[in-house]
Amino acid sequence: MYSSSIKTLDELKEFLYRAMQLEHATIPPYLTALYSIKPGVNQDATQVLRVIVVEEMLHLTIAANILNAIGGQPDLVRPDFVARYPAALPDGETDFKVGIQAFGREALATFLKIERPAQRPKHLVGKGLMYRKTPADITALASHPSHEDLHFYSIGEFYSAIAEGIKYLEAEAHGAGTTLFTGDRSRQITSEYYYSGGGELFPVTDLKSALEAIELIIEQGEGDGGGIYDDNDHELAHYYRFEELVKGRYYQKGDQPGQPTGPHLQVDWEGAYPIKENLKVKDILEGSELREAAIAFNTRYGEFLQLLTRAYNGQPSLLLEAVPMMFEFRNMILELIRNPLPKHPGKNGSPTYEIPGRTTQPAVTRQKEVNA
């Protein structure tokens, strides 16, 4: 049996860093799938993906708020922050790979796995973490920070460990007449800096708000207590938004999970550019315009992560520029996915999300160029 208990402040900080890494890791796959959709088709899918990308940014920011609340320092430019795709996510006793690919049936099947509610079967209850060897070139998301080969059964279980660690350490601090929540409150990101129709950003300052923040992340992903909606009973959880696309039908009030009865929706499963999955810069012809475009995108994405890091470390107003900057990527991504990939017949280019090393220049924005 491998324990998942968090007993020290340093352990908790590293878990929350992993939570930020996990939340970010969904953005490149969702964003690429969104912009791989050809013009004039799949309007429903486009809207679903766009909303979910914004909410994943919300979850990333919530995790940063919790880390700041306990005196941590969010750092999105650590060399290991951006996942190497395909990356591994827990899938019960095994794992599954999430990669960069075009919108389609395979992508939706992966997205459902990312957001799927998961509970241990009876024979595994109380068995602790799962031991599973992770290849050195694979990013293991939601694994134990101290041992890459120890995995949680599910993402929900990963967050439950964080919640229990927060409760344990706050009780320990309370017994000593102090508190776990010693962070600079001016670093908290609130809704005035980030709008998302799917949830409110509130400051994390104590045990109650920290646990509410974790619950919001879980509910928006997989639903509240097994239901299809979040706690406010008005926003579909991500899992069920994706399921609507797979089933070709909308959920409506009163529906049970897996049984949408609302209006039909149309999905063109062939309505996306045929990008090469998990493309790397080294796979693109050296000296080609496509390779230069891929490198330029990676540089710009690195600047985006620098901007977020500054926003989470005392400059919260910079977050107002982050979402427009994220959707500015549309033009750069389209430059890649609309063009054939040399020496790969039938395949087009794609962003690679291979971020250059840490730089010291502040990120700049080109908000006037945004065309989302």
Secondary structure, DSSP 8 states (H G I E B T S, - for coil): -B-----SHHHHHHHHHHHHHHHHHTHHHHHHHHHHB-TTS-HHHHHHHHHHHHHHHHHHHHHHHHHHHTT----TTSTTSS--SSEEEEETTEEEEE----SSHHHHHHHHHHH------GGGTT-BSEE----TTS-BTTEETTEEEEE-SSHHHHHHHHHHHHHHHHHHHHHTT--S--S-GGG---TTT---TT-------SHHHHHHHHHHHHHHHH-STTSSB-TTSSSB-HHHHHHHHHHTB---TT-BTTB--S-B----TT-B--B-TT--GGGS-TT-HHHHHHHHHHHHHHHHHHHHHHHHTT-GGGHHHHHHHHHHHHHHHHHHHTSB-TTSTT-B------------S-----GGG---
